[in-house]
Amino acid sequence: MSETRFTEDHEWVRIEGDVATVGITEYAQEQLGDIVFVDLPEAGAEMAQGDEAAVIESVKAASDIYAPITGEVGEVNDSLDAEPAIVNQDAQGEGWLFTMSISDTGELDNLMDADAYKAFVAKL
């Protein structure tokens, strides 16, 4: 069974066992507008929570994506190279960015659940 958590930087983290899939939220993609380029991390890269992991460029701006947890990058969503707009179409599904191993499960406690994230966005 998977669990999804959220960061204040509008990233989502879907936890399945000891692997986390990372992407940006629907709110984030709406704020960015039409996404034209995604620069993903290299598989095997070690990241600490809060490290810059990726960059998403839209017609409006470029936005840094931060590692929501500490771990090693596993897979990256190579389909975004040819079609970065997948993030606009399905940000919390097919528009995932990369996976990470979970080095410290305690860091997950720093992330919001869906209700807390919804309340956070409502205040923006």
N, CA, C and O atoms as a printed pandas DataFrame, in Angstrom:
     atom_number atom_name residue_name chain_id  residue_number  x_coord  y_coord  z_coord
0              1         N          MET        A               1    0.837   -1.180    0.000
1              2        CA          MET        A               1    0.000    0.000    0.000
2              3         C          MET        A               1    0.886    1.248    0.000
3              4         O          MET        A               1    1.893    1.304    0.706
4              5         N          SER        A               2    0.509    2.228   -0.782
5              6        CA          SER        A               2    1.321    3.439   -0.854
6              7         C          SER        A               2    0.695    4.553   -0.018
7              8         O          SER        A               2   -0.503    4.560    0.266
8              9         N          GLU        A               3    1.553    5.487    0.359
9             10        CA          GLU        A               3    1.141    6.660    1.123
10            11         C          GLU        A               3    1.757    7.869    0.429
11            12         O          GLU        A               3    2.906    7.813   -0.008
12            13         N          THR        A               4    1.008    8.954    0.326
13            14        CA          THR        A               4    1.541   10.155   -0.310
14            15         C          THR        A               4    1.668   11.263    0.725
15            16         O          THR        A               4    0.750   11.519    1.504
16            17         N          ARG        A               5    2.826   11.913    0.713
17            18        CA          ARG        A               5    3.115   13.041    1.593
18            19         C          ARG        A               5    3.490   14.243    0.733
19            20         O          ARG        A               5    3.740   14.093   -0.463
20            21         N          PHE        A               6    3.531   15.423    1.324
21            22        CA          PHE        A               6    3.754   16.663    0.575
22            23         C          PHE        A               6    4.733   17.567    1.308
23            24         O          PHE        A               6    4.841   17.518    2.533
24            25         N          THR        A               7    5.455   18.406    0.535
25            26        CA          THR        A               7    6.377   19.381    1.115
26            27         C          THR        A               7    5.793   20.783    0.960
27            28         O          THR        A               7    4.863   20.994    0.182
28            29         N          GLU        A               8    6.340   21.728    1.700
29            30        CA          GLU        A               8    5.932   23.128    1.554
30            31         C          GLU        A               8    6.403   23.715    0.227
31            32         O          GLU        A               8    5.953   24.789   -0.176
32            33         N          ASP        A               9    7.312   23.007   -0.455
33            34        CA          ASP        A               9    7.782   23.433   -1.778
34            35         C          ASP        A               9    6.914   22.838   -2.888
35            36         O          ASP        A               9    7.254   22.945   -4.067
36            37         N          HIS        A              10    5.808   22.220   -2.520
37            38        CA          HIS        A              10    4.814   21.684   -3.460
38            39         C          HIS        A              10    5.309   20.473   -4.241
39            40         O          HIS        A              10    5.011   20.313   -5.425
40            41         N          GLU        A              11    6.067   19.625   -3.556
41            42        CA          GLU        A              11    6.441   18.337   -4.115
42            43         C          GLU        A              11    5.600   17.266   -3.420
43            44         O          GLU        A              11    5.243   17.404   -2.249
44            45         N          TRP        A              12    5.296   16.218   -4.143
45            46        CA          TRP        A              12    4.640   15.068   -3.530
46            47         C          TRP        A              12    5.625   13.915   -3.483
47            48         O          TRP        A              12    6.534   13.815   -4.307
48            49         N          VAL        A              13    5.429   13.055   -2.509
49            50        CA          VAL        A              13    6.276   11.890   -2.301
50            51         C          VAL        A              13    5.352   10.702   -2.084
51            52         O          VAL        A              13    4.640   10.637   -1.082
52            53         N          ARG        A              14    5.363    9.763   -3.023
53            54        CA          ARG        A              14    4.552    8.547   -2.870
54            55         C          ARG        A              14    5.458    7.449   -2.343
55            56         O          ARG        A              14    6.413    7.045   -3.007
56            57         N          ILE        A              15    5.152    6.967   -1.139
57            58        CA          ILE        A              15    5.991    5.997   -0.451
58            59         C          ILE        A              15    5.425    4.602   -0.678
59            60         O          ILE        A              15    4.272    4.314   -0.355
60            61         N          GLU        A              16    6.271    3.746   -1.244
61            62        CA          GLU        A              16    5.904    2.347   -1.455
62            63         C          GLU        A              16    7.070    1.502   -0.982
63            64         O          GLU        A              16    8.080    1.371   -1.674
64            65         N          GLY        A              17    6.920    0.928    0.211
65            66        CA          GLY        A              17    8.021    0.167    0.804
66            67         C          GLY        A              17    9.160    1.108    1.146
67            68         O          GLY        A              17    8.968    2.084    1.871
68            69         N          ASP        A              18   10.363    0.815    0.620
69            70        CA          ASP        A              18   11.518    1.671    0.905
70            71         C          ASP        A              18   11.884    2.550   -0.290
71            72         O          ASP        A              18   13.012    3.034   -0.393
72            73         N          VAL        A              19   10.915    2.753   -1.195
73            74        CA          VAL        A              19   11.123    3.603   -2.368
74            75         C          VAL        A              19   10.100    4.736   -2.354
75            76         O          VAL        A              19    8.923    4.534   -2.054
76            77         N          ALA        A              20   10.583    5.934   -2.685
77            78        CA          ALA        A              20    9.709    7.104   -2.771
78            79         C          ALA        A              20    9.734    7.626   -4.200
79            80         O          ALA        A              20   10.804    7.833   -4.771
80            81         N          THR        A              21    8.556    7.840   -4.776
81            82        CA          THR        A              21    8.438    8.470   -6.086
82            83         C          THR        A              21    8.136    9.939   -5.830
83            84         O          THR        A              21    7.303   10.268   -4.985
84            85         N          VAL        A              22    8.823   10.834   -6.568
85            86        CA          VAL        A              22    8.748   12.273   -6.317
86            87         C          VAL        A              22    8.220   12.997   -7.549
87            88         O          VAL        A              22    8.563   12.654   -8.680
88            89         N          GLY        A              23    7.385   14.000   -7.316
89            90        CA          GLY        A              23    6.891   14.846   -8.396
90            91         C          GLY        A              23    6.426   16.172   -7.827
91            92         O          GLY        A              23    6.582   16.437   -6.635
92            93         N          ILE        A              24    5.853   17.002   -8.684
93            94        CA          ILE        A              24    5.285   18.267   -8.193
94            95         C          ILE        A              24    3.767   18.133   -8.136
95            96         O          ILE        A              24    3.169   17.327   -8.850
96            97         N          THR        A              25    3.165   18.932   -7.280
97            98        CA          THR        A              25    1.723   18.847   -7.074
98            99         C          THR        A              25    0.948   19.531   -8.200
99           100         O          THR        A              25    1.507   20.287   -8.996
100          101         N          GLU        A              26   -0.336   19.249   -8.244
101          102        CA          GLU        A              26   -1.227   19.922   -9.194
102          103         C          GLU        A              26   -1.141   21.433   -9.003
103          104         O          GLU        A              26   -1.103   22.187   -9.976
104          105         N          TYR        A              27   -1.111   21.872   -7.747
105          106        CA          TYR        A              27   -1.014   23.306   -7.448
106          107         C          TYR        A              27    0.250   23.893   -8.084
107          108         O          TYR        A              27    0.199   24.952   -8.709
108          109         N          ALA        A              28    1.373   23.207   -7.925
109          110        CA          ALA        A              28    2.645   23.708   -8.460
110          111         C          ALA        A              28    2.610   23.812   -9.978
111          112         O          ALA        A              28    3.053   24.813  -10.542
112          113         N          GLN        A              29    2.090   22.790  -10.641
113          114        CA          GLN        A              29    2.074   22.836  -12.103
114          115         C          GLN        A              29    1.131   23.923  -12.598
115          116         O          GLN        A              29    1.389   24.533  -13.636
116          117         N          GLU        A              30    0.038   24.179  -11.872
117          118        CA          GLU        A              30   -0.872   25.265  -12.256
118          119         C          GLU        A              30   -0.175   26.621  -12.133
119          120         O          GLU        A              30   -0.363   27.500  -12.974
120          121         N          GLN        A              31    0.627   26.785  -11.083
121          122        CA          GLN        A              31    1.346   28.040  -10.868
122          123         C          GLN        A              31    2.429   28.256  -11.932
123          124         O          GLN        A              31    2.678   29.384  -12.357
124          125         N          LEU        A              32    3.063   27.165  -12.353
125          126        CA          LEU        A              32    4.134   27.265  -13.352
126          127         C          LEU        A              32    3.605   27.560  -14.751
127          128         O          LEU        A              32    4.250   28.270  -15.522
128          129         N          GLY        A              33    2.444   27.024  -15.078
129          130        CA          GLY        A              33    1.933   27.165  -16.437
130          131         C          GLY        A              33    2.532   26.087  -17.335
131          132         O          GLY        A              33    2.936   25.027  -16.856
132          133         N          ASP        A              34    2.587   26.359  -18.631
133          134        CA          ASP        A              34    3.036   25.353  -19.602
134          135         C          ASP        A              34    4.511   25.013  -19.397
135          136         O          ASP        A              34    5.389   25.863  -19.548
136          137         N          ILE        A              35    4.762   23.749  -19.049
137          138        CA          ILE        A              35    6.122   23.287  -18.789
138          139         C          ILE        A              35    6.786   22.927  -20.116
139          140         O          ILE        A              35    6.233   22.186  -20.929
140          141         N          VAL        A              36    8.001   23.477  -20.315
141          142        CA          VAL        A              36    8.690   23.295  -21.594
142          143         C          VAL        A              36    9.983   22.490  -21.467
143          144         O          VAL        A              36   10.518   22.030  -22.476
144          145         N          PHE        A              37   10.499   22.311  -20.240
145          146        CA          PHE        A              37   11.760   21.579  -20.067
146          147         C          PHE        A              37   11.854   21.080  -18.639
147          148         O          PHE        A              37   11.459   21.776  -17.703
148          149         N          VAL        A              38   12.380   19.865  -18.472
149          150        CA          VAL        A              38   12.604   19.295  -17.150
150          151         C          VAL        A              38   14.031   18.759  -17.103
151          152         O          VAL        A              38   14.417   17.931  -17.928
152          153         N          ASP        A              39   14.813   19.235  -16.135
153          154        CA          ASP        A              39   16.189   18.777  -15.932
154          155         C          ASP        A              39   16.185   17.878  -14.701
155          156         O          ASP        A              39   16.065   18.355  -13.573
156          157         N          LEU        A              40   16.318   16.572  -14.930
157          158        CA          LEU        A              40   16.214   15.591  -13.850
158          159         C          LEU        A              40   17.592   15.199  -13.325
159          160         O          LEU        A              40   18.592   15.369  -14.022
160          161         N          PRO        A              41   17.651   14.670  -12.090
161          162        CA          PRO        A              41   18.938   14.225  -11.541
162          163         C          PRO        A              41   19.399   12.942  -12.238
163          164         O          PRO        A              41   18.627   12.280  -12.932
164          165         N          GLU        A              42   20.657   12.616  -12.038
165          166        CA          GLU        A              42   21.211   11.369  -12.570
166          167         C          GLU        A              42   20.829   10.212  -11.650
167          168         O          GLU        A              42   20.844   10.361  -10.428
168          169         N          ALA        A              43   20.487    9.065  -12.230
169          170        CA          ALA        A              43   20.262    7.868  -11.425
170          171         C          ALA        A              43   21.553    7.566  -10.673
171          172         O          ALA        A              43   22.645    7.665  -11.233
172          173         N          GLY        A              44   21.421    7.200   -9.413
173          174        CA          GLY        A              44   22.582    6.897   -8.586
174          175         C          GLY        A              44   23.082    8.078   -7.774
175          176         O          GLY        A              44   23.928    7.911   -6.895
176          177         N          ALA        A              45   22.569    9.278   -8.057
177          178        CA          ALA        A              45   23.004   10.465   -7.303
178          179         C          ALA        A              45   22.515   10.367   -5.862
179          180         O          ALA        A              45   21.366   10.005   -5.609
180          181         N          GLU        A              46   23.390   10.687   -4.930
181          182        CA          GLU        A              46   23.027   10.731   -3.513
182          183         C          GLU        A              46   22.504   12.124   -3.200
183          184         O          GLU        A              46   23.139   13.115   -3.559
184          185         N          MET        A              47   21.367   12.214   -2.541
185          186        CA          MET        A              47   20.754   13.494   -2.191
186          187         C          MET        A              47   20.454   13.524   -0.696
187          188         O          MET        A              47   20.043   12.526   -0.104
188          189         N          ALA        A              48   20.669   14.689   -0.110
189          190        CA          ALA        A              48   20.236   14.922    1.268
190          191         C          ALA        A              48   18.925   15.700    1.208
191          192         O          ALA        A              48   18.689   16.451    0.262
192          193         N          GLN        A              49   18.084   15.522    2.203
193          194        CA          GLN        A              49   16.819   16.249    2.256
194          195         C          GLN        A              49   17.093   17.740    2.094
195          196         O          GLN        A              49   17.907   18.307    2.824
196          197         N          GLY        A              50   16.416   18.378    1.138
197          198        CA          GLY        A              50   16.577   19.801    0.903
198          199         C          GLY        A              50   17.559   20.148   -0.209
199          200         O          GLY        A              50   17.628   21.301   -0.633
200          201         N          ASP        A              51   18.324   19.157   -0.690
201          202        CA          ASP        A              51   19.243   19.412   -1.805
202          203         C          ASP        A              51   18.461   19.728   -3.080
203          204         O          ASP        A              51   17.359   19.218   -3.282
204          205         N          GLU        A              52   19.036   20.571   -3.934
205          206        CA          GLU        A              52   18.426   20.810   -5.243
206          207         C          GLU        A              52   18.542   19.523   -6.051
207          208         O          GLU        A              52   19.639   18.997   -6.238
208          209         N          ALA        A              53   17.411   19.023   -6.528
209          210        CA          ALA        A              53   17.393   17.738   -7.220
210          211         C          ALA        A              53   17.093   17.867   -8.706
211          212         O          ALA        A              53   17.614   17.093   -9.509
212          213         N          ALA        A              54   16.258   18.833   -9.083
213          214        CA          ALA        A              54   15.832   18.967  -10.475
214          215         C          ALA        A              54   15.424   20.414  -10.721
215          216         O          ALA        A              54   15.304   21.212   -9.792
216          217         N          VAL        A              55   15.214   20.731  -11.994
217          218        CA          VAL        A              55   14.718   22.052  -12.376
218          219         C          VAL        A              55   13.605   21.853  -13.390
219          220         O          VAL        A              55   13.731   21.061  -14.324
220          221         N          ILE        A              56   12.515   22.581  -13.194
221          222        CA          ILE        A              56   11.414   22.568  -14.153
222          223         C          ILE        A              56   11.297   23.972  -14.727
223          224         O          ILE        A              56   11.189   24.952  -13.991
224          225         N          GLU        A              57   11.321   24.054  -16.056
225          226        CA          GLU        A              57   11.177   25.346  -16.725
226          227         C          GLU        A              57    9.825   25.406  -17.413
227          228         O          GLU        A              57    9.397   24.460  -18.075
228          229         N          SER        A              58    9.166   26.541  -17.238
229          230        CA          SER        A              58    7.890   26.765  -17.900
230          231         C          SER        A              58    7.999   28.038  -18.721
231          232         O          SER        A              58    9.038   28.698  -18.719
232          233         N          VAL        A              59    6.932   28.382  -19.418
233          234        CA          VAL        A              59    6.941   29.621  -20.177
234          235         C          VAL        A              59    7.014   30.823  -19.239
235          236         O          VAL        A              59    7.387   31.916  -19.666
236          237         N          LYS        A              60    6.663   30.634  -17.966
237          238        CA          LYS        A              60    6.680   31.726  -16.982
238          239         C          LYS        A              60    7.999   31.841  -16.230
239          240         O          LYS        A              60    8.503   32.947  -16.033
240          241         N          ALA        A              61    8.567   30.708  -15.806
241          242        CA          ALA        A              61    9.713   30.740  -14.896
242          243         C          ALA        A              61   10.399   29.382  -14.831
243          244         O          ALA        A              61    9.904   28.385  -15.357
244          245         N          ALA        A              62   11.549   29.373  -14.173
245          246        CA          ALA        A              62   12.227   28.117  -13.840
246          247         C          ALA        A              62   12.055   27.904  -12.345
247          248         O          ALA        A              62   12.097   28.857  -11.566
248          249         N          SER        A              63   11.863   26.674  -11.954
249          250        CA          SER        A              63   11.624   26.371  -10.554
250          251         C          SER        A              63   12.507   25.205  -10.119
251          252         O          SER        A              63   12.540   24.162  -10.773
252          253         N          ASP        A              64   13.221   25.390   -9.011
253          254        CA          ASP        A              64   14.033   24.315   -8.452
254          255         C          ASP        A              64   13.131   23.313   -7.741
255          256         O          ASP        A              64   12.147   23.679   -7.099
256          257         N          ILE        A              65   13.490   22.052   -7.873
257          258        CA          ILE        A              65   12.809   20.971   -7.171
258          259         C          ILE        A              65   13.819   20.412   -6.176
259          260         O          ILE        A              65   14.953   20.101   -6.541
260          261         N          TYR        A              66   13.406   20.287   -4.927
261          262        CA          TYR        A              66   14.307   19.861   -3.866
262          263         C          TYR        A              66   14.023   18.423   -3.452
263          264         O          TYR        A              66   12.885   17.956   -3.514
264          265         N          ALA        A              67   15.075   17.731   -3.029
265          266        CA          ALA        A              67   14.904   16.362   -2.539
266          267         C          ALA        A              67   14.076   16.410   -1.257
267          268         O          ALA        A              67   14.488   17.034   -0.279
268          269         N          PRO        A              68   12.923   15.763   -1.252
269          270        CA          PRO        A              68   12.069   15.806   -0.059
270          271         C          PRO        A              68   12.579   14.940    1.082
271          272         O          PRO        A              68   12.170   15.101    2.231
272          273         N          ILE        A              69   13.482   14.014    0.750
273          274        CA          ILE        A              69   14.059   13.103    1.739
274          275         C          ILE        A              69   15.513   12.845    1.356
275          276         O          ILE        A              69   15.955   13.228    0.273
276          277         N          THR        A              70   16.243   12.199    2.241
277          278        CA          THR        A              70   17.600   11.768    1.953
278          279         C          THR        A              70   17.553   10.387    1.324
279          280         O          THR        A              70   16.811    9.515    1.774
280          281         N          GLY        A              71   18.352   10.191    0.277
281          282        CA          GLY        A              71   18.407    8.880   -0.362
282          283         C          GLY        A              71   19.141    8.933   -1.679
283          284         O          GLY        A              71   19.707    9.958   -2.058
284          285         N          GLU        A              72   19.120    7.818   -2.365
285          286        CA          GLU        A              72   19.770    7.704   -3.670
286          287         C          GLU        A              72   18.707    7.715   -4.755
287          288         O          GLU        A              72   17.682    7.044   -4.644
288          289         N          VAL        A              73   18.964    8.486   -5.807
289          290        CA          VAL        A              73   18.040    8.539   -6.936
290          291         C          VAL        A              73   18.069    7.183   -7.634
291          292         O          VAL        A              73   19.132    6.650   -7.953
292          293         N          GLY        A              74   16.878    6.640   -7.863
293          294        CA          GLY        A              74   16.749    5.368   -8.578
294          295         C          GLY        A              74   16.445    5.634  -10.041
295          296         O          GLY        A              74   17.346    5.911  -10.833
296          297         N          GLU        A              75   15.186    5.549  -10.391
297          298        CA          GLU        A              75   14.759    5.811  -11.766
298          299         C          GLU        A              75   14.463    7.288  -11.968
299          300         O          GLU        A              75   14.125    8.007  -11.027
300          301         N          VAL        A              76   14.596    7.728  -13.219
301          302        CA          VAL        A              76   14.130    9.056  -13.600
302          303         C          VAL        A              76   13.118    8.865  -14.723
303          304         O          VAL        A              76   13.198    7.900  -15.484
304          305         N          ASN        A              77   12.175    9.782  -14.822
305          306        CA          ASN        A              77   11.112    9.677  -15.823
306          307         C          ASN        A              77   11.618   10.237  -17.154
307          308         O          ASN        A              77   11.398   11.404  -17.476
308          309         N          ASP        A              78   12.300    9.379  -17.920
309          310        CA          ASP        A              78   12.903    9.782  -19.189
310          311         C          ASP        A              78   11.886   10.272  -20.209
311          312         O          ASP        A              78   12.250   11.006  -21.127
312          313         N          SER        A              79   10.632    9.891  -20.075
313          314        CA          SER        A              79    9.623   10.337  -21.047
314          315         C          SER        A              79    9.428   11.852  -20.996
315          316         O          SER        A              79    8.891   12.440  -21.935
316          317         N          LEU        A              80    9.864   12.491  -19.894
317          318        CA          LEU        A              80    9.729   13.942  -19.783
318          319         C          LEU        A              80   10.729   14.684  -20.669
319          320         O          LEU        A              80   10.537   15.864  -20.961
320          321         N          ASP        A              81   11.807   13.994  -21.104
321          322        CA          ASP        A              81   12.759   14.621  -22.031
322          323         C          ASP        A              81   12.055   15.037  -23.316
323          324         O          ASP        A              81   12.229   16.158  -23.794
324          325         N          ALA        A              82   11.266   14.135  -23.866
325          326        CA          ALA        A              82   10.567   14.398  -25.129
326          327         C          ALA        A              82    9.252   15.136  -24.919
327          328         O          ALA        A              82    8.835   15.923  -25.769
328          329         N          GLU        A              83    8.597   14.882  -23.784
329          330        CA          GLU        A              83    7.278   15.463  -23.533
330          331         C          GLU        A              83    7.169   16.033  -22.116
331          332         O          GLU        A              83    6.507   15.439  -21.265
332          333         N          PRO        A              84    7.808   17.171  -21.853
333          334        CA          PRO        A              84    7.730   17.745  -20.495
334          335         C          PRO        A              84    6.307   18.140  -20.100
335          336         O          PRO        A              84    6.009   18.245  -18.910
336          337         N          ALA        A              85    5.432   18.358  -21.069
337          338        CA          ALA        A              85    4.051   18.755  -20.777
338          339         C          ALA        A              85    3.257   17.647  -20.080
339          340         O          ALA        A              85    2.148   17.891  -19.605
340          341         N          ILE        A              86    3.811   16.439  -20.014
341          342        CA          ILE        A              86    3.144   15.364  -19.258
342          343         C          ILE        A              86    2.922   15.825  -17.823
343          344         O          ILE        A              86    1.928   15.457  -17.198
344          345         N          VAL        A              87    3.849   16.630  -17.298
345          346        CA          VAL        A              87    3.707   17.130  -15.926
346          347         C          VAL        A              87    2.444   17.983  -15.813
347          348         O          VAL        A              87    1.737   17.899  -14.809
348          349         N          ASN        A              88    2.150   18.802  -16.824
349          350        CA          ASN        A              88    0.921   19.595  -16.805
350          351         C          ASN        A              88   -0.316   18.707  -16.891
351          352         O          ASN        A              88   -1.328   18.980  -16.245
352          353         N          GLN        A              89   -0.237   17.666  -17.673
353          354        CA          GLN        A              89   -1.399   16.811  -17.917
354          355         C          GLN        A              89   -1.710   15.890  -16.740
355          356         O          GLN        A              89   -2.877   15.601  -16.475
356          357         N          ASP        A              90   -0.669   15.423  -16.026
357          358        CA          ASP        A              90   -0.873   14.438  -14.959
358          359         C          ASP        A              90    0.257   14.560  -13.933
359          360         O          ASP        A              90    1.062   13.643  -13.768
360          361         N          ALA        A              91    0.303   15.695  -13.253
361          362        CA          ALA        A              91    1.420   16.000  -12.342
362          363         C          ALA        A              91    1.604   14.950  -11.253
363          364         O          ALA        A              91    2.735   14.650  -10.871
364          365         N          GLN        A              92    0.518   14.396  -10.754
365          366        CA          GLN        A              92    0.624   13.457   -9.650
366          367         C          GLN        A              92    0.447   12.013  -10.099
367          368         O          GLN        A              92    0.091   11.139   -9.309
368          369         N          GLY        A              93    0.704   11.779  -11.391
369          370        CA          GLY        A              93    0.631   10.423  -11.948
370          371         C          GLY        A              93    1.771   10.211  -12.921
371          372         O          GLY        A              93    2.923   10.064  -12.512
372          373         N          GLU        A              94    1.452   10.196  -14.234
373          374        CA          GLU        A              94    2.449    9.960  -15.269
374          375         C          GLU        A              94    3.532   11.031  -15.322
375          376         O          GLU        A              94    4.581   10.813  -15.927
376          377         N          GLY        A              95    3.298   12.179  -14.703
377          378        CA          GLY        A              95    4.270   13.262  -14.691
378          379         C          GLY        A              95    5.250   13.204  -13.528
379          380         O          GLY        A              95    5.870   14.212  -13.190
380          381         N          TRP        A              96    5.397   12.022  -12.906
381          382        CA          TRP        A              96    6.370   11.867  -11.825
382          383         C          TRP        A              96    7.755   12.217  -12.344
383          384         O          TRP        A              96    8.016   12.119  -13.543
384          385         N          LEU        A              97    8.650   12.629  -11.436
385          386        CA          LEU        A              97    9.983   13.065  -11.844
386          387         C          LEU        A              97   11.059   11.998  -11.647
387          388         O          LEU        A              97   11.775   11.654  -12.587
388          389         N          PHE        A              98   11.173   11.474  -10.424
389          390        CA          PHE        A              98   12.219   10.483  -10.136
390          391         C          PHE        A              98   11.841    9.686   -8.900
391          392         O          PHE        A              98   10.942   10.067   -8.151
392          393         N          THR        A              99   12.541    8.571   -8.695
393          394        CA          THR        A              99   12.360    7.778   -7.486
394          395         C          THR        A              99   13.625    7.901   -6.637
395          396         O          THR        A              99   14.708    8.199   -7.141
396          397         N          MET        A             100   13.459    7.665   -5.352
397          398        CA          MET        A             100   14.576    7.684   -4.409
398          399         C          MET        A             100   14.434    6.530   -3.430
399          400         O          MET        A             100   13.327    6.118   -3.084
400          401         N          SER        A             101   15.581    6.016   -2.989
401          402        CA          SER        A             101   15.551    5.096   -1.856
402          403         C          SER        A             101   15.317    5.953   -0.609
403          404         O          SER        A             101   15.693    7.125   -0.581
404          405         N          ILE        A             102   14.710    5.382    0.399
405          406        CA          ILE        A             102   14.443    6.121    1.638
406          407         C          ILE        A             102   15.518    5.745    2.646
407          408         O          ILE        A             102   15.520    4.632    3.172
408          409         N          SER        A             103   16.441    6.682    2.920
409          410        CA          SER        A             103   17.543    6.410    3.852
410          411         C          SER        A             103   17.115    6.551    5.309
411          412         O          SER        A             103   17.588    5.809    6.169
412          413         N          ASP        A             104   16.214    7.506    5.592
413          414        CA          ASP        A             104   15.815    7.798    6.968
414          415         C          ASP        A             104   14.298    7.977    7.014
415          416         O          ASP        A             104   13.784    9.042    6.672
416          417         N          THR        A             105   13.595    6.946    7.432
417          418        CA          THR        A             105   12.130    7.019    7.462
418          419         C          THR        A             105   11.635    8.119    8.395
419          420         O          THR        A             105   10.509    8.588    8.232
420          421         N          GLY        A             106   12.438    8.545    9.365
421          422        CA          GLY        A             106   12.057    9.612   10.271
422          423         C          GLY        A             106   11.823   10.929    9.547
423          424         O          GLY        A             106   11.038   11.759   10.007
424          425         N          GLU        A             107   12.501   11.131    8.409
425          426        CA          GLU        A             107   12.311   12.363    7.643
426          427         C          GLU        A             107   10.902   12.479    7.082
427          428         O          GLU        A             107   10.425   13.582    6.817
428          429         N          LEU        A             108   10.242   11.354    6.901
429          430        CA          LEU        A             108    8.877   11.370    6.372
430          431         C          LEU        A             108    7.930   12.093    7.325
431          432         O          LEU        A             108    6.906   12.633    6.905
432          433         N          ASP        A             109    8.281   12.097    8.619
433          434        CA          ASP        A             109    7.454   12.777    9.611
434          435         C          ASP        A             109    7.466   14.295    9.419
435          436         O          ASP        A             109    6.584   14.991    9.921
436          437         N          ASN        A             110    8.466   14.812    8.691
437          438        CA          ASN        A             110    8.558   16.247    8.420
438          439         C          ASN        A             110    7.646   16.675    7.271
439          440         O          ASN        A             110    7.491   17.867    7.010
440          441         N          LEU        A             111    7.051   15.711    6.594
441          442        CA          LEU        A             111    6.214   16.002    5.430
442          443         C          LEU        A             111    4.738   16.003    5.829
443          444         O          LEU        A             111    4.344   15.373    6.810
444          445         N          MET        A             112    3.930   16.727    5.046
445          446        CA          MET        A             112    2.496   16.851    5.343
446          447         C          MET        A             112    1.698   15.707    4.718
447          448         O          MET        A             112    2.061   15.184    3.664
448          449         N          ASP        A             113    0.610   15.329    5.384
449          450        CA          ASP        A             113   -0.325   14.409    4.755
450          451         C          ASP        A             113   -1.250   15.238    3.849
451          452         O          ASP        A             113   -1.141   16.463    3.806
452          453         N          ALA        A             114   -2.145   14.577    3.140
453          454        CA          ALA        A             114   -2.993   15.261    2.153
454          455         C          ALA        A             114   -3.842   16.366    2.777
455          456         O          ALA        A             114   -3.969   17.445    2.197
456          457         N          ASP        A             115   -4.419   16.115    3.939
457          458        CA          ASP        A             115   -5.262   17.125    4.584
458          459         C          ASP        A             115   -4.454   18.348    5.007
459          460         O          ASP        A             115   -4.899   19.482    4.831
460          461         N          ALA        A             116   -3.273   18.118    5.562
461          462        CA          ALA        A             116   -2.422   19.235    5.989
462          463         C          ALA        A             116   -1.964   20.041    4.767
463          464         O          ALA        A             116   -1.898   21.269    4.817
464          465         N          TYR        A             117   -1.649   19.342    3.673
465          466        CA          TYR        A             117   -1.223   20.067    2.456
466          467         C          TYR        A             117   -2.367   20.890    1.885
467          468         O          TYR        A             117   -2.168   22.027    1.459
468          469         N          LYS        A             118   -3.561   20.318    1.878
469          470        CA          LYS        A             118   -4.723   21.050    1.371
470          471         C          LYS        A             118   -4.952   22.329    2.190
471          472         O          LYS        A             118   -5.251   23.382    1.627
472          473         N          ALA        A             119   -4.813   22.235    3.502
473          474        CA          ALA        A             119   -4.967   23.397    4.378
474          475         C          ALA        A             119   -3.840   24.414    4.121
475          476         O          ALA        A             119   -4.070   25.623    4.126
476          477         N          PHE        A             120   -2.621   23.902    3.897
477          478        CA          PHE        A             120   -1.477   24.781    3.592
478          479         C          PHE        A             120   -1.719   25.575    2.317
479          480         O          PHE        A             120   -1.479   26.783    2.289
480          481         N          VAL        A             121   -2.189   24.920    1.263
481          482        CA          VAL        A             121   -2.438   25.591   -0.020
482          483         C          VAL        A             121   -3.576   26.589    0.113
483          484         O          VAL        A             121   -3.549   27.648   -0.514
484          485         N          ALA        A             122   -4.564   26.266    0.914
485          486        CA          ALA        A             122   -5.717   27.167    1.084
486          487         C          ALA        A             122   -5.299   28.504    1.695
487          488         O          ALA        A             122   -5.965   29.516    1.482
488          489         N          LYS        A             123   -4.208   28.515    2.448
489          490        CA          LYS        A             123   -3.729   29.752    3.086
490          491         C          LYS        A             123   -2.884   30.616    2.146
491          492         O          LYS        A             123   -2.574   31.763    2.469
492          493         N          LEU        A             124   -2.513   30.074    0.990
493          494        CA          LEU        A             124   -1.634   30.813    0.065
494          495         C          LEU        A             124   -2.394   31.852   -0.735
495          496         O          LEU        A             124   -1.802   32.555   -1.554
